[in-house]
Amino acid sequence: MTDLTSNTSYRLDIQGLRAVAIALVVLAHAKVPGFGGGFVGVDVFFVLSGYLITGLLVQERMSTGRIRYVTFLARRLKRLLPALLVMLVLVLLAASLLLTAYETRMQTGSFMFSATWTSNLFFAFVDRDYFSALQADDLYLHTWSLGIEEQFYLVWPWLMMGSFLLFADDSSDERKRIVLLRVLATLFVLSFLLCLFWSNTRQLLSFYMMPARAWQFSLGAAVFLWFRFRDDTCRLSGTLAGGIGLLTILASSVFLGPDLVYPGYYALFPSVGASLVIAAGARDASTGISGWLASPSLVWLGNRSYSLYLWHWPLLLLGKSFGLTDSGFGVALLIGLAVLLSMASYRFVELPFWKGRWSDGAPSRVILLSVVAVAAAAVVSERLESTVFAEPEVMTVAGYNPRTDATPALYAAGLNCDTGPASAQLVPCGLGSKDGRFRAILLGDSVGAQWTTMIASIFASPDWQVIVLTKSACPVVDESYFYDKIGADYAICTEWRNAAIEYIGQLNPDIVFIGSSAEYPFSESQWVEGTSRVLSRLSEITENVVIIPGNPKLSFNGPSCLDQPYKFSYRLRDSQRECEEVQFTSTSDEVAGYLKQSARTFSNVNVLDLNDLVCPGRRCAARREDGMPIYRDELHLTRSFVNAQALEARKRLVAMGIVAGDSSTSSMDSVSTRF
């Protein structure tokens, strides 16, 4: 029987595999071309944890007859918690100094969940604000994988202890191997089936929840147990297996991408690849691929992989806020800084608590001090939240309050006009008179729906009834796309859009407005052809269809800049006044051109392009010179600005022959009702 310690001792090739995994993750997060699937490095870490932790637990059980659960947890806390807490607190302090109060509030909401290793639950279940793009750039988003790891540490010892009860201690090695592998095989199948089910129904759960990832830990554990109970007659070609495994991991990082439903079946590739690499070095880690992985440079990086994982993500996001990620030099600078911080963290935080002068201590004391440390971090967070980046009681700019001036009334609580990405339910909402002789319909996503009150003021009560059909992130384009918020193709959007068009057909409206963001990942042909397919249906339903193109996007958050302009405006590339920039992309102009191309093929379709009002002379600002806020985030417009465009919009509709020239424009800000 092979000596157990030979399988669980410090293996240089495993440290090299850690280096490969962290390098792939960093390259993917830095958006380096060719490594869009580098997130598979996290899958490699999960398999490694299954192998190493199972080895530690089985070794302890075989040598002492028991598994000391509290001692095991204390070791994990000493190894992982200090570096995590240092990163969390220092990033919070850095954010409070470098970012505005609004940005910091939006980007550090998961602080306490990260400190308690539950951030994966936070990102899976907390309903974050759709309209806040900053919340998607949470500075602690990367800690979701640490949450899964820690939850694995909590349950895995119990699984191992329960598995050892299935056979007597004097059972043969072959008997032990078969029983333990059967347990792992059962867990693998159940977890993988759950992963596949959630991937098709609740993709966020399959990505963030530990039960849907347990099969990866089981895979690593199975590799350990296979070699733990096999004698030397079991040979494996290390060069062949290691080469295939490493090639599979690297190929996954290149050919997989963020637009796939993941993990699902795709996660098998990097996971099996990691298992082959680990298995290849189980007998001899000095030759072949294992020998290459054991090279000093890779081992050096692998030793610091945990600290590098902690630091690279927040640094990239902080750099993004200052435009550093827009250039290769800036990205390289940020990665270099992350490496330097990881070196310091490894030397002065990880090692002292792991193997150095602060590594001694009774398990109960370690756990108690860990609880105190987390509580202290919570106090720091609370103090900063209540002082440095507290939300102002009243944030007004020239008499306007961007918070109360944010969204149209149809987003008021209780109306449920927008049922979100999880439901295809169609909920029509209306403004103006239900008894109006004429009917106008606005169909669109949140960017299209922002024009609601302007349209209601032009087509006003008592003659007009305005009905709004809206679903966030659902374009009025007959094309499907991968929606990263749900991690899958947005099939519900297609279902909802078809239901909306059928509903419009039943109403026989006098005019239909459609509008969408210009930020969807469609090609020119998709924009033109997908819009034309929608127009071909709508043009047969109503006498007039009007397309409102999506407005330009800011490179910064409007309210955040207005909150603390001294912290923001100097980041802008071309600013003549606070919180202003030259329109930084041509996307909205290009998409407006595609929409006009589609409209030209229909005699009753017009394009109402208001983007020159949003960014006059291609200069975009968070507020007008008279102080009126324009943007309520990076993309959406404030209600007051939208209403202020009613007169000019009406003039353009008159020129199109859609509105009579002698009509008057109401200044009402109608209240929405759910039909």
DRENSE-199675 format. One record per residue (C-alpha): residue in three letters; x, y, z. Coordinates in Angstrom, 1 decimal. Layout:
<sites>
residu	east	north	up
ala	X	Y	Z;
...
</sites>
This chain:
<sites>
residu	east	north	up
met	0.0	0.0	0.0;
thr	1.3	3.4	-1.0;
asp	2.3	5.6	2.0;
leu	-0.4	8.2	2.4;
thr	2.0	11.0	3.0;
ser	3.4	10.6	-0.5;
asn	0.1	11.7	-1.9;
thr	-0.7	14.7	0.4;
ser	2.7	16.2	0.9;
tyr	3.6	19.5	-0.7;
arg	3.7	18.9	-4.4;
leu	5.5	21.4	-6.6;
asp	3.5	20.5	-9.7;
ile	0.2	21.3	-7.8;
gln	1.6	24.7	-7.0;
gly	2.4	25.1	-10.7;
leu	-1.2	24.1	-11.6;
arg	-2.4	26.8	-9.1;
ala	-0.2	29.3	-11.0;
val	-1.8	28.3	-14.3;
ala	-5.3	28.6	-12.8;
ile	-4.8	32.0	-11.3;
ala	-3.1	33.3	-14.5;
leu	-6.1	32.3	-16.5;
val	-8.5	34.0	-14.1;
val	-6.5	37.2	-14.1;
leu	-6.3	37.3	-17.9;
ala	-10.0	36.7	-18.2;
his	-10.9	39.4	-15.7;
ala	-8.5	41.8	-17.3;
lys	-10.3	41.1	-20.6;
val	-7.1	40.1	-22.4;
pro	-8.1	39.0	-25.9;
gly	-8.0	35.2	-26.4;
phe	-8.7	34.4	-22.7;
gly	-12.4	35.0	-22.4;
gly	-12.9	31.6	-20.8;
gly	-10.1	32.1	-18.3;
phe	-12.8	31.9	-15.5;
val	-12.2	28.1	-15.8;
gly	-9.3	28.6	-13.5;
val	-11.8	28.7	-10.6;
asp	-13.0	25.2	-11.7;
val	-9.4	24.0	-11.4;
phe	-9.2	25.4	-7.9;
phe	-12.4	23.5	-6.9;
val	-10.9	20.2	-8.2;
leu	-7.6	20.9	-6.4;
ser	-9.5	21.6	-3.1;
gly	-11.3	18.3	-3.4;
tyr	-8.0	16.5	-3.9;
leu	-6.1	18.2	-1.1;
ile	-8.7	18.5	1.6;
thr	-9.8	14.9	1.1;
gly	-6.2	13.9	1.4;
leu	-5.8	15.8	4.7;
leu	-9.0	14.3	6.2;
val	-8.4	10.7	5.1;
gln	-4.8	10.9	6.3;
glu	-6.0	12.1	9.7;
arg	-8.8	9.4	9.9;
met	-6.4	6.6	8.9;
ser	-3.6	7.6	11.3;
thr	-5.6	8.7	14.4;
gly	-9.0	6.9	14.0;
arg	-10.9	10.2	13.9;
ile	-11.3	13.6	12.3;
arg	-11.0	16.6	14.6;
tyr	-13.6	18.9	13.0;
val	-12.9	22.0	15.1;
thr	-9.2	21.7	14.6;
phe	-9.7	21.3	10.8;
leu	-11.9	24.5	10.8;
ala	-9.3	26.4	12.8;
arg	-6.6	25.5	10.3;
arg	-8.7	26.7	7.5;
leu	-9.5	30.0	9.3;
lys	-5.8	30.7	10.0;
arg	-4.9	29.9	6.4;
leu	-7.6	32.0	4.7;
leu	-9.3	34.6	6.9;
pro	-6.4	37.0	7.7;
ala	-5.5	37.8	4.1;
leu	-9.2	38.0	3.2;
leu	-10.0	40.5	6.0;
val	-7.0	42.6	5.2;
met	-8.0	42.8	1.5;
leu	-11.7	43.6	2.4;
val	-10.8	46.5	4.8;
leu	-8.0	48.0	2.7;
val	-10.2	47.9	-0.5;
leu	-13.0	49.6	1.4;
leu	-10.7	52.3	2.6;
ala	-9.2	52.8	-0.9;
ala	-12.7	53.0	-2.3;
ser	-13.7	55.7	0.2;
leu	-10.6	57.7	-0.8;
leu	-10.7	57.2	-4.6;
leu	-14.3	56.8	-5.5;
thr	-17.4	58.9	-4.8;
ala	-19.7	58.1	-1.9;
tyr	-22.3	56.9	-4.4;
glu	-19.9	54.6	-6.2;
thr	-18.6	53.2	-2.9;
arg	-22.1	52.5	-1.7;
met	-23.0	50.7	-4.9;
gln	-19.8	48.7	-5.2;
thr	-19.2	47.5	-1.7;
gly	-22.7	46.1	-0.8;
ser	-21.4	42.6	-0.4;
phe	-18.7	43.5	2.2;
met	-20.2	41.6	5.2;
phe	-21.2	38.7	3.1;
ser	-17.6	38.4	1.8;
ala	-16.2	38.6	5.3;
thr	-18.4	35.7	6.4;
trp	-17.9	33.6	3.3;
thr	-21.5	33.9	2.2;
ser	-21.1	36.3	-0.8;
asn	-22.0	33.5	-3.2;
leu	-25.4	33.5	-1.5;
phe	-25.6	37.3	-1.8;
phe	-24.9	37.3	-5.5;
ala	-27.3	34.4	-6.1;
phe	-30.3	35.6	-4.1;
val	-30.1	39.4	-3.4;
asp	-32.3	41.3	-5.8;
arg	-29.9	44.1	-6.8;
asp	-31.0	47.3	-8.5;
tyr	-31.3	46.7	-12.3;
phe	-30.7	50.4	-13.0;
ser	-27.4	50.5	-11.1;
ala	-24.7	49.3	-13.4;
leu	-22.2	50.0	-10.6;
gln	-23.7	47.1	-8.5;
ala	-22.6	44.8	-11.3;
asp	-19.1	46.0	-10.6;
asp	-19.0	44.9	-7.0;
leu	-15.5	45.2	-5.7;
tyr	-15.9	41.9	-3.8;
leu	-17.7	39.9	-6.5;
his	-14.7	37.5	-6.9;
thr	-15.2	36.3	-3.3;
trp	-18.2	34.1	-4.4;
ser	-15.8	31.3	-5.1;
leu	-14.3	31.6	-1.6;
gly	-17.8	31.3	-0.2;
ile	-18.2	28.0	-2.0;
glu	-14.9	26.8	-0.8;
glu	-15.6	27.6	2.8;
gln	-19.1	25.9	2.7;
phe	-17.3	22.9	1.2;
tyr	-15.0	22.9	4.2;
leu	-17.9	23.0	6.6;
val	-19.7	19.9	5.2;
trp	-16.9	17.8	3.7;
pro	-15.4	16.5	7.0;
trp	-18.9	15.2	8.0;
leu	-19.2	13.4	4.7;
met	-15.9	11.8	5.1;
met	-16.7	10.8	8.7;
gly	-20.0	9.3	7.6;
ser	-18.3	7.4	4.7;
phe	-15.9	5.7	7.1;
leu	-18.8	4.4	9.1;
leu	-19.8	2.3	6.1;
phe	-16.9	-0.2	6.6;
ala	-14.9	-1.5	9.5;
asp	-11.5	-0.2	10.3;
asp	-10.0	-3.6	9.6;
ser	-11.5	-3.8	6.1;
ser	-9.1	-4.3	3.3;
asp	-7.8	-1.4	1.3;
glu	-9.7	-2.5	-1.7;
arg	-12.9	-2.6	0.3;
lys	-12.3	1.0	1.6;
arg	-11.4	2.2	-1.9;
ile	-14.6	0.8	-3.4;
val	-16.9	2.1	-0.7;
leu	-15.4	5.6	-0.6;
leu	-15.4	5.9	-4.4;
arg	-19.0	4.8	-4.5;
val	-19.9	7.5	-2.1;
leu	-18.1	10.1	-4.2;
ala	-19.6	8.7	-7.4;
thr	-23.1	9.1	-6.0;
leu	-22.4	12.6	-4.9;
phe	-20.8	13.4	-8.3;
val	-23.9	12.3	-10.1;
leu	-26.4	14.0	-7.8;
ser	-24.5	17.3	-7.8;
phe	-23.9	17.2	-11.5;
leu	-27.6	16.6	-12.3;
leu	-28.5	19.5	-10.0;
cys	-25.9	21.6	-11.8;
leu	-27.5	20.8	-15.2;
phe	-31.0	21.4	-13.9;
trp	-30.2	24.8	-12.4;
ser	-28.2	25.7	-15.5;
asn	-31.4	25.4	-17.5;
thr	-33.8	26.9	-14.9;
arg	-31.9	29.1	-12.4;
gln	-28.5	29.6	-13.9;
leu	-27.3	31.9	-11.0;
leu	-27.9	29.0	-8.6;
ser	-25.8	26.6	-10.7;
phe	-23.0	29.1	-10.8;
tyr	-23.0	30.4	-7.2;
met	-24.3	27.5	-5.0;
met	-22.0	25.0	-3.5;
pro	-24.3	21.9	-4.0;
ala	-24.1	22.5	-7.8;
arg	-20.3	22.6	-7.6;
ala	-19.8	19.6	-5.2;
trp	-19.2	17.3	-8.2;
gln	-16.0	19.2	-8.9;
phe	-14.8	18.7	-5.4;
ser	-15.8	15.0	-5.6;
leu	-13.8	14.6	-8.8;
gly	-10.6	15.8	-7.1;
ala	-11.4	13.6	-4.1;
ala	-11.8	10.6	-6.3;
val	-8.3	11.2	-7.8;
phe	-6.8	11.1	-4.4;
leu	-8.7	8.0	-3.3;
trp	-7.9	6.1	-6.5;
phe	-4.2	6.5	-5.9;
arg	-4.3	6.3	-2.1;
phe	-5.5	2.7	-2.3;
arg	-3.6	1.5	-5.4;
asp	-0.3	-0.3	-5.3;
asp	2.6	0.5	-7.6;
thr	1.3	-1.9	-10.3;
cys	-1.1	0.8	-11.2;
arg	0.8	3.0	-13.7;
leu	-0.3	6.1	-15.5;
ser	1.6	7.8	-18.3;
gly	2.3	11.1	-16.6;
thr	3.4	12.8	-19.8;
leu	0.3	11.7	-21.8;
ala	-2.3	12.3	-19.1;
gly	-0.7	15.6	-17.9;
gly	-0.4	16.9	-21.4;
ile	-4.0	16.1	-22.3;
gly	-5.2	17.6	-19.0;
leu	-3.2	20.8	-19.3;
leu	-4.2	21.2	-23.0;
thr	-7.8	20.7	-22.0;
ile	-7.6	23.5	-19.4;
leu	-5.9	25.9	-21.8;
ala	-8.3	25.1	-24.6;
ser	-11.2	25.7	-22.3;
ser	-9.9	29.1	-21.4;
val	-9.7	30.0	-25.1;
phe	-12.8	28.4	-26.6;
leu	-15.2	28.8	-23.8;
gly	-16.6	32.3	-23.1;
pro	-18.8	34.4	-20.8;
asp	-21.7	34.1	-23.3;
leu	-22.2	30.4	-22.6;
val	-24.6	28.8	-20.1;
tyr	-22.0	27.9	-17.4;
pro	-21.2	25.7	-15.6;
gly	-23.3	23.0	-17.2;
tyr	-21.6	20.4	-19.4;
tyr	-18.9	22.9	-20.3;
ala	-17.4	22.8	-16.8;
leu	-16.5	19.1	-17.4;
phe	-13.6	20.1	-19.7;
pro	-11.5	22.1	-17.2;
ser	-12.5	19.9	-14.3;
val	-11.5	16.7	-16.0;
gly	-8.4	18.4	-17.3;
ala	-7.4	19.4	-13.8;
ser	-8.0	15.8	-12.6;
leu	-5.7	14.4	-15.3;
val	-2.9	16.9	-14.4;
ile	-3.2	16.0	-10.7;
ala	-3.3	12.3	-11.4;
ala	-0.3	12.5	-13.7;
gly	1.9	13.7	-10.9;
ala	0.5	11.3	-8.3;
arg	3.3	8.8	-8.8;
asp	6.1	11.0	-10.2;
ala	5.9	14.8	-10.2;
ser	9.4	15.4	-11.5;
thr	8.9	14.5	-15.2;
gly	6.8	15.4	-18.1;
ile	4.1	18.0	-17.7;
ser	4.4	17.6	-13.9;
gly	8.0	18.5	-14.1;
trp	7.3	21.6	-16.1;
leu	4.6	22.7	-13.7;
ala	7.2	22.3	-10.9;
ser	9.4	24.9	-12.4;
pro	10.5	27.6	-9.8;
ser	8.7	30.5	-11.5;
leu	5.3	28.6	-11.6;
val	5.8	27.4	-8.1;
trp	6.5	31.0	-6.9;
leu	3.3	32.2	-8.5;
gly	1.3	29.3	-7.3;
asn	2.4	30.0	-3.7;
arg	1.0	33.5	-4.0;
ser	-2.1	32.5	-6.0;
tyr	-4.5	33.0	-3.1;
ser	-3.4	36.6	-2.4;
leu	-3.3	37.4	-6.1;
tyr	-6.8	36.1	-6.4;
leu	-7.9	38.4	-3.6;
trp	-6.3	41.5	-5.0;
his	-6.5	41.4	-8.7;
trp	-10.3	41.9	-9.1;
pro	-10.7	45.1	-6.9;
leu	-7.6	46.6	-8.5;
leu	-9.0	46.0	-12.0;
leu	-12.3	47.6	-11.0;
leu	-10.7	50.6	-9.3;
gly	-8.5	51.0	-12.3;
lys	-11.6	50.8	-14.6;
ser	-13.1	53.8	-12.7;
phe	-10.1	55.8	-13.8;
gly	-10.0	54.6	-17.3;
leu	-6.8	52.5	-16.8;
thr	-8.4	49.4	-18.3;
asp	-8.9	51.1	-21.6;
ser	-5.3	50.5	-22.6;
gly	-2.9	47.6	-22.6;
phe	-0.4	49.5	-20.6;
gly	-2.9	50.4	-18.0;
val	-4.1	46.8	-17.7;
ala	-0.4	45.6	-17.4;
leu	0.2	48.2	-14.7;
leu	-2.8	47.0	-12.7;
ile	-1.8	43.4	-13.0;
gly	1.7	44.3	-11.9;
leu	0.4	46.2	-8.9;
ala	-1.8	43.2	-8.0;
val	1.3	40.9	-8.1;
leu	3.2	43.3	-5.8;
leu	0.3	43.4	-3.3;
ser	0.0	39.6	-3.4;
met	3.7	39.4	-2.6;
ala	3.2	41.6	0.4;
ser	0.1	39.8	1.5;
tyr	1.8	36.4	1.2;
arg	4.9	37.6	3.1;
phe	3.3	39.6	5.9;
val	-0.2	38.2	6.3;
glu	-0.5	34.6	4.9;
leu	2.8	33.1	6.1;
pro	2.7	34.5	9.7;
phe	-0.8	33.1	10.4;
trp	-0.3	29.9	8.4;
lys	3.2	28.8	9.4;
gly	4.8	31.7	11.3;
arg	4.8	33.2	14.7;
trp	1.0	33.7	14.8;
ser	0.2	30.1	13.7;
asp	0.1	28.6	17.2;
gly	-3.0	28.6	19.3;
ala	-5.8	26.3	20.5;
pro	-8.5	25.7	17.9;
ser	-11.2	27.2	20.1;
arg	-9.1	30.3	20.5;
val	-8.5	30.6	16.8;
ile	-12.2	30.4	16.1;
leu	-13.0	33.0	18.8;
leu	-10.4	35.4	17.5;
ser	-11.8	34.9	14.0;
val	-15.2	35.9	15.1;
val	-13.8	39.0	16.8;
ala	-11.8	39.9	13.7;
val	-14.9	39.7	11.5;
ala	-16.9	41.7	14.0;
ala	-14.1	44.4	14.0;
ala	-14.3	44.5	10.2;
ala	-18.0	45.0	10.4;
val	-17.5	47.9	12.8;
val	-15.1	49.5	10.3;
ser	-17.5	49.0	7.5;
glu	-20.4	50.5	9.5;
arg	-18.4	53.5	10.5;
leu	-17.4	54.3	7.0;
glu	-21.0	53.8	5.7;
ser	-22.3	56.2	8.3;
thr	-19.7	58.8	7.7;
val	-17.4	58.8	4.7;
phe	-19.8	57.5	2.1;
ala	-23.1	58.0	3.7;
glu	-26.0	58.9	1.3;
pro	-26.8	62.5	1.7;
glu	-30.2	63.2	3.2;
val	-31.0	65.6	0.4;
met	-28.9	65.6	-2.8;
thr	-30.1	68.5	-5.0;
val	-28.6	70.2	-7.9;
ala	-30.0	73.6	-8.9;
gly	-33.3	72.7	-7.3;
tyr	-33.5	69.2	-8.8;
asn	-33.2	66.0	-6.8;
pro	-31.7	63.2	-8.9;
arg	-33.1	60.5	-6.6;
thr	-36.7	61.6	-6.7;
asp	-36.3	62.6	-10.4;
ala	-35.0	59.2	-11.3;
thr	-37.5	56.8	-12.9;
pro	-40.9	57.2	-14.6;
ala	-43.9	56.6	-12.4;
leu	-44.6	53.3	-14.1;
tyr	-41.8	51.8	-12.0;
ala	-43.5	52.8	-8.7;
ala	-43.9	50.0	-6.2;
gly	-46.9	47.9	-6.6;
leu	-47.5	48.4	-10.3;
asn	-45.2	45.6	-11.4;
cys	-45.2	47.0	-15.0;
asp	-41.8	45.4	-15.4;
thr	-41.8	41.8	-14.2;
gly	-38.1	41.4	-14.5;
pro	-35.9	38.8	-16.2;
ala	-37.5	35.7	-14.5;
ser	-41.0	36.1	-15.9;
ala	-42.6	36.5	-19.3;
gln	-45.8	37.9	-17.8;
leu	-47.1	40.9	-19.8;
val	-48.4	43.7	-17.5;
pro	-49.7	46.7	-19.4;
cys	-49.6	50.0	-17.6;
gly	-51.3	53.2	-18.6;
leu	-51.1	56.9	-18.3;
gly	-53.8	59.5	-19.1;
ser	-57.4	58.7	-19.6;
lys	-58.7	55.2	-19.9;
asp	-61.7	56.6	-21.8;
gly	-59.6	58.4	-24.4;
arg	-60.8	58.2	-28.0;
phe	-57.3	57.6	-29.2;
arg	-54.7	55.1	-28.1;
ala	-50.9	55.3	-28.1;
ile	-48.6	52.5	-27.1;
leu	-45.0	52.5	-26.0;
leu	-43.2	49.2	-26.4;
gly	-39.6	49.0	-25.2;
asp	-37.0	48.1	-22.6;
ser	-36.1	50.5	-19.7;
val	-34.3	52.9	-22.1;
gly	-37.4	53.0	-24.3;
ala	-39.8	53.3	-21.4;
gln	-37.9	56.3	-20.0;
trp	-39.7	58.4	-22.7;
thr	-43.1	57.5	-21.1;
thr	-44.0	60.8	-19.5;
met	-42.9	62.8	-22.6;
ile	-45.2	60.8	-24.8;
ala	-48.0	61.1	-22.3;
ser	-47.6	64.9	-22.3;
ile	-47.8	65.1	-26.1;
phe	-50.7	62.6	-26.4;
ala	-52.5	63.9	-23.4;
ser	-55.8	63.4	-21.6;
pro	-58.7	63.5	-22.1;
asp	-58.4	62.5	-25.7;
trp	-55.5	60.0	-25.4;
gln	-54.9	56.9	-23.5;
val	-51.2	55.9	-23.4;
ile	-50.3	52.2	-22.6;
val	-46.8	51.2	-21.7;
leu	-45.4	47.6	-22.3;
thr	-41.9	47.3	-20.9;
lys	-39.4	44.7	-19.8;
ser	-35.9	45.6	-18.7;
ala	-33.0	44.5	-21.0;
cys	-35.5	43.2	-23.6;
pro	-34.9	44.9	-26.9;
val	-37.6	45.5	-29.5;
val	-35.5	43.5	-32.0;
asp	-36.4	40.0	-33.1;
glu	-33.1	38.5	-32.1;
ser	-32.0	36.5	-29.1;
tyr	-28.9	37.3	-27.1;
phe	-27.0	36.1	-24.0;
tyr	-28.0	38.1	-21.0;
asp	-25.2	38.1	-18.5;
lys	-27.4	38.9	-15.5;
ile	-29.1	35.5	-15.8;
gly	-26.1	33.8	-17.5;
ala	-28.2	32.4	-20.3;
asp	-29.9	33.3	-23.6;
tyr	-32.8	35.7	-22.7;
ala	-35.6	33.4	-24.0;
ile	-38.1	35.0	-21.7;
cys	-37.6	38.3	-23.5;
thr	-38.5	36.7	-26.9;
glu	-41.6	35.1	-25.3;
trp	-42.6	38.4	-23.7;
arg	-42.0	40.5	-26.9;
asn	-44.1	38.2	-29.0;
ala	-46.9	38.4	-26.4;
ala	-46.7	42.2	-26.4;
ile	-47.0	42.4	-30.1;
glu	-50.0	40.1	-30.1;
tyr	-51.6	42.2	-27.4;
ile	-51.0	45.4	-29.4;
gly	-52.7	43.7	-32.3;
gln	-55.8	43.2	-30.2;
leu	-56.0	46.9	-29.2;
asn	-55.8	48.4	-32.7;
pro	-53.9	51.5	-31.5;
asp	-53.5	54.8	-33.4;
ile	-49.8	55.0	-32.9;
val	-47.0	52.7	-31.5;
phe	-43.7	54.0	-30.2;
ile	-40.8	51.5	-29.8;
gly	-37.5	52.1	-28.2;
ser	-34.5	50.1	-26.9;
ser	-31.0	50.7	-25.6;
ala	-28.3	50.8	-28.3;
glu	-26.0	48.7	-26.1;
tyr	-27.1	45.2	-27.1;
pro	-24.4	42.9	-28.6;
phe	-26.1	42.7	-32.0;
ser	-24.3	42.9	-35.4;
glu	-25.5	45.4	-38.1;
ser	-27.5	42.7	-39.8;
gln	-29.1	41.6	-36.6;
trp	-30.2	45.2	-35.8;
val	-31.5	45.8	-39.3;
glu	-33.2	42.4	-39.9;
gly	-34.4	41.9	-36.4;
thr	-36.0	45.3	-36.3;
ser	-37.5	44.8	-39.7;
arg	-39.2	41.6	-38.5;
val	-40.8	43.5	-35.7;
leu	-41.8	46.4	-37.9;
ser	-43.4	44.1	-40.4;
arg	-45.8	43.0	-37.7;
leu	-46.4	46.3	-36.1;
ser	-46.9	48.2	-39.4;
glu	-49.9	46.1	-40.2;
ile	-51.5	46.8	-36.8;
thr	-51.4	50.5	-36.7;
glu	-51.2	53.6	-38.9;
asn	-48.0	54.9	-37.4;
val	-44.9	53.4	-35.9;
val	-42.3	55.6	-34.4;
ile	-38.8	54.4	-33.4;
ile	-36.9	56.2	-30.7;
pro	-33.2	55.2	-30.9;
gly	-31.3	54.5	-27.7;
asn	-29.4	57.5	-26.3;
pro	-25.6	57.7	-25.9;
lys	-24.0	56.2	-22.8;
leu	-21.7	58.0	-20.4;
ser	-18.4	56.6	-19.4;
phe	-19.2	57.6	-15.8;
asn	-22.2	57.5	-13.4;
gly	-24.1	60.8	-13.6;
pro	-25.5	61.1	-10.1;
ser	-22.2	59.9	-8.6;
cys	-20.3	62.7	-10.4;
leu	-22.9	65.3	-9.3;
asp	-22.6	64.1	-5.8;
gln	-18.8	64.6	-5.6;
pro	-17.6	66.2	-8.8;
tyr	-14.1	67.0	-7.4;
lys	-13.6	63.2	-7.2;
phe	-14.9	62.5	-10.6;
ser	-14.5	65.1	-13.3;
tyr	-10.7	64.9	-13.5;
arg	-11.1	61.3	-14.7;
leu	-12.8	62.4	-17.9;
arg	-10.8	62.6	-21.0;
asp	-12.3	65.8	-22.4;
ser	-14.2	68.0	-19.9;
gln	-14.9	71.7	-20.3;
arg	-17.1	71.7	-17.2;
glu	-17.8	69.4	-14.4;
cys	-19.2	65.9	-15.2;
glu	-19.0	66.4	-19.0;
glu	-17.3	64.5	-21.8;
val	-17.1	64.2	-25.5;
gln	-19.5	61.3	-26.5;
phe	-17.1	58.5	-25.9;
thr	-18.5	55.9	-28.3;
ser	-20.3	56.0	-31.6;
thr	-22.5	53.0	-30.8;
ser	-25.7	55.0	-30.4;
asp	-25.1	56.8	-33.7;
glu	-24.4	53.5	-35.5;
val	-27.5	51.8	-34.1;
ala	-29.7	54.8	-35.0;
gly	-28.4	54.4	-38.6;
tyr	-29.4	50.7	-38.5;
leu	-32.9	51.6	-37.3;
lys	-33.4	54.2	-40.0;
gln	-32.3	51.6	-42.5;
ser	-35.0	49.3	-41.3;
ala	-37.6	52.1	-41.2;
arg	-37.1	53.1	-44.8;
thr	-38.7	49.9	-46.0;
phe	-42.0	50.7	-44.4;
ser	-44.2	53.7	-45.5;
asn	-45.8	54.2	-42.1;
val	-42.6	54.0	-39.9;
asn	-40.6	57.0	-38.8;
val	-37.6	57.5	-36.6;
leu	-37.7	60.1	-33.8;
asp	-34.0	60.6	-33.0;
leu	-33.6	62.8	-29.9;
asn	-29.9	62.0	-29.3;
asp	-28.8	65.5	-30.4;
leu	-30.9	66.8	-27.5;
val	-29.2	64.4	-25.0;
cys	-25.7	65.2	-26.2;
pro	-25.7	68.5	-28.1;
gly	-22.6	68.7	-30.4;
arg	-21.7	65.2	-29.2;
arg	-20.9	66.5	-25.7;
cys	-22.6	64.4	-23.0;
ala	-23.0	65.7	-19.5;
ala	-24.5	64.6	-16.2;
arg	-26.6	67.9	-16.1;
arg	-27.5	70.8	-18.4;
glu	-25.9	74.2	-17.9;
asp	-29.1	75.3	-16.1;
gly	-28.5	72.6	-13.5;
met	-31.1	70.1	-14.7;
pro	-29.8	66.5	-14.2;
ile	-29.8	64.6	-17.5;
tyr	-28.7	61.1	-16.6;
arg	-29.9	59.0	-13.6;
asp	-27.0	56.6	-14.0;
glu	-24.6	55.9	-16.9;
leu	-27.4	55.3	-19.5;
his	-30.9	56.2	-18.4;
leu	-32.3	59.7	-18.5;
thr	-34.0	61.6	-15.7;
arg	-37.7	62.2	-15.8;
ser	-37.3	66.0	-15.6;
phe	-35.0	66.0	-18.7;
val	-37.3	63.7	-20.6;
asn	-40.3	65.9	-19.9;
ala	-38.3	69.0	-21.0;
gln	-37.9	67.5	-24.5;
ala	-41.7	67.3	-25.1;
leu	-41.9	70.6	-27.0;
glu	-39.1	69.8	-29.4;
ala	-40.2	66.2	-29.8;
arg	-43.7	67.4	-30.7;
lys	-42.3	69.7	-33.4;
arg	-40.5	66.8	-35.0;
leu	-43.6	64.7	-34.9;
val	-45.5	67.5	-36.6;
ala	-42.8	67.6	-39.3;
met	-43.4	63.9	-39.8;
gly	-47.1	64.5	-40.2;
ile	-47.9	62.4	-37.2;
val	-49.2	65.2	-34.9;
ala	-51.4	68.1	-35.9;
gly	-49.6	71.4	-35.9;
asp	-52.3	73.2	-33.8;
ser	-52.2	70.8	-30.9;
ser	-51.0	72.0	-27.6;
thr	-48.6	70.2	-25.4;
ser	-49.6	69.4	-21.9;
ser	-47.0	69.7	-19.1;
met	-48.5	67.0	-17.0;
asp	-46.4	64.3	-15.4;
ser	-49.0	61.6	-15.5;
val	-49.5	59.0	-12.9;
ser	-49.3	55.4	-14.1;
thr	-52.0	52.8	-13.5;
arg	-51.9	49.1	-14.0;
phe	-54.6	47.8	-16.3;
</sites>
